Amino acid sequence: MTQLTEAEIHLCAERGVSVVHCPESNLKLASGFCPACALQRAGVNLAIGTDGCASNNDLDMVGETRTAAMLAKAVADDAAGFDAHQALRAATLGGAKAIGFDHLVGSIEPGKQADLACVDLSAIETQPLHNVVSQLVYATGRHQVSDVWIAGRHKLRQRVLVDMDLGGVLANAGQWRGRIASAGIA
């Protein structure tokens, strides 16, 4: 959704389309800029994604959300556009709504799965802590995520993966590196 006309934006809103904005992939591929502010103003559900590893090397949702918020302001030429709250919503509930799971995940509410991330905001780069949402979007890095729960199950505990064979994952990555290198794929 980087080449939309005003009429197409309104059609998206009219038809209930969700747009998954992948700004770092769009930047890497030079494929254009998503008019996130215009989409949002029109009432289109906006989500943030990373695309895939072929066009986004780190798949970092924290960084992606920051890039989406700042890029949207530049594209709209509006420093107040796509603020931190709107960016955080797009990264959470907007994504859940885009895939039809907003009744299960995307926000902290009774009856929804406990998909949670704990972010340590005590680091120097997030001080002084004045506006938590603004700090999350504009000043936090993925290295500050300390704990993660998926459906209530602890999957990252104090920055250590739980129930995952890290050695096996790294060995598999090494095998793929070898296969890619031997195939001459750059």
Secondary structure, DSSP 8 states (H G I E B T S, - for coil): --S--HHHHHHHHHHT-EEEE-HHHHHHHT-----HHHHHHHT-EEEE----TTT-SS--HHHHHHHHHHHHHHHHT-TTSS-HHHHHHIIIIIHHHHTT-TTTSSS--TTS---EEEE---SGGG-S---HHHHHHHT--GGGEEEEEETTEEEEETTEESS--HHHHHHHHHHHHHHHHHHT--
